[in-house]
C-alpha cells in the first residue's frame, strides 16, 4: 500500500504537524481506553470472589488475591482489608483515602484529548492563513500576469489544513467524551466496591464480637 503525500504537500508544513497531533491523540486514546477497560472489566466476578473469602473469614486469602491482581479495584479492597479491625469511621476513611489516590491515575491524560480538540483547529487555521498570505505575495509579484484561476485553486488547497484541523478536533472531542464516560464507570465501581467492603467487614467484625 503506497502512501500518497500529494494532498499533505498541497496543505503545506502545517499538515505534517496536524498529522503528528492526530497520531499522538490516537495513541493516547488507545492507551487510556485499555487502561480504563482493565479497571472496569470483570469487576463483579472479582469482587464476588473476594467477598466469599471474607464471609468465610479467609482475610489472608482475600488479601493475597488482591496482591496477585494489582489494579484500581484490588487496591481499594486491599485498603479495606488492611483496616478491617478498625472502627467503621476509620475503615471508611481508609477506603476514601485509597480512592483519592487511585482516581487521579484513572483521570490522567484524558484532559489532553480536550486540549488536542482545541488546538487542532487553530493550527489548521494558521496553516490556511500562511498559505493565503503566500498566495497573495505571489499574486503581488506576478502582477498583471497573474492567472486568477491558478491562485483560486491554490487558496482552495490552503483550506486543507483547516478541514483537517476541524476533523481532528471533532474526533478528539468524541474520544474525550467516550473516555470520560469510561472513567465515570470505573469511579462508580470504586464507590460500589468501597461501600460493599465497608459493610461486609463491619458486619464481620460485629459477628466476631457477638461470638465472644
N, C-alpha and C positions, 0 to 999 in steps of 0.2 A: 504494500500500500504506500503510494507516494504522497507526501505532504505538500500540497500546493501553497506556496507562500506568496503568491501574487497579490491576493487580497490584503494580506498583512502588510506587504510592501507598499501598497497603494495608500494604506491608512497612515503610514509613517511610523517613526520610532515609538510613539505612544502605544501603538498596537501591541508591541512586544511587552511593554510594561503592564498593559491590561491583561495580556495572556499570563504573565507571571503572577499577577494578583489573583486571577481566576484559578490558576493551578494551586496556589497557596491556600485559597479558600476551600477548594475541593478536598485537598489533603487534610485540612483542619476539620472539615465536616465529617469525613470518613473516620478519622481518629476519635473524635468526640462521640460519634454515633456508636462505634464499637464499645467505647468505654462505658457509655450510659446503658447500652444494651446489656453489657456484662453485669452492671449493677442492678438491673431490673429483672434479668432473666431468671426463671425458676426460683424466685424468692419464696413463693408459698410452700413448695415442697421442702426447701432448705429449712425454713422456719419450723415446719411440722416435725422434721427430724430432730431438731434441737429441742422443741417443746416436749416431745416424747421422752427424751433423755432427762429433761428437767423434772417431768412428772414422776419419773422413776427414781429421782434423786441421784442421777448419774451426772453430776455437775462437772466432774473432771472430764468425762467423755464428751460432754457438750462443748466444753472449753477447747478440747483437743480438735474437735471438728472445725471450730472457728479458726484455730491456728492453721489447720491444714487447708482451709478455703478462705484465704485473705480477700477482703473486699469491704465495701461500704456497709452492707447489712451485717456481715460477720463481726465487724468492728463495733457496731452498736450493741450486738448481743454480747460480745466479749466484755464490753464495759459494764453491762448489767450483771453478768456472771461474776465478775471480779468484785462486785459490791453487793452480792446477794444477801450478805449478813448485816448490812446496814439498815437504817430506818428507811421508810418509804420516801421520805424527803431527800435523804442522801442518795438513795438509789435513783430517784428521778433526776437529781442534779447531775449524777454521773452520766446518765443516758443523754441528757440535754447537752452536756459538755462534749461528749463524743460526737453527737450530731453536728454541733457547731464546728468541730474540726473537719468533718467529712464534707459538709456542704460546699465550702469553697473549692475543694478538689473537683466536685461534680460540676460546678459552675464555671470552672477555669476555661478560658479561651473561647467560650460561647459568645461573649460580647464582641470578640474580634470580628466575627462574621457581620455584625451590625456595622462595625467600622468599615469593613470592605464594601458594604452596600452603600455607604455614604460617600466614600472617596472615589469609587469606580466611575460614577457619572461625571465627577469633577475632572478626573484625569481624561476621560473621553472628551469632555467639552474643551479642555485645554488643548488636546491634540487637534481638534477641529479648528479652533481659533488660530493655532500656529500654522496649520495648513492653509487657511483662508488668508492669513497675513502673507504667507509665501506666494500665494496666487496673485494677490493684489500687487505685490512687489514685482513679480514677473510681468504683470499686465502694465505696470508703470514703465518698466524697462522697454518692453516691446512697443509701447505707444500705439500709434495708428496702425501698426502692422499686426496687432494682436488679433487672434481669432477668438471671438467670444464663445463659440461652441466648445473649443478646447478648454477654456477656463471654467465654463459651466460644468463640464464633466469633471474637471479637476476638483472643483469645490464639492461636487456631489460625492466624490471618492473621499473627500476630507471628512464627510459626515459619518464615515465608517466607525471612527473612534467613539463618537457619541452613541451610535447604535450599540456597539459592543459594550460600552460602559454602562448603559442603561440595562442591557440584558444581564450583565454580571450583577448589577445591583438588585434586580428582581430575584434572581436565583439565590443570591446571598441572603436576602431578606426572608425568603421562603425557608432556606436552610436554618436560619437563626430561629424562626418561629417553630419549626419542627423540633429542633434540639431543645428549645426551651420547654416544649411540651413533654419531651422525654425526661428532662431534668425535674419537672414538677411531678412526674410519675414516680421517680426514684425518691424524691422528698416525701411523697405520700407513703411510700413503703417504709421509709425511715420512721415516720410518725406512727404508723400502724405497728411495726415491729417493736419500737420502743415502748409503746403503751402495753402491748401484749406481754412483753418480757417483765415489765414492772408489775403488772397484775399477777402474772404467773409466779414470779419469785416471792412476791409479798404473800400470796396465798400459801406458798410452800413454807415460808417462814412461820406463818400462823399455825399451820398444821403441825410443825415441829414443836411449837410452844404448847399446843394443846396435848400433844402426845406426852410431853414431860409432866 
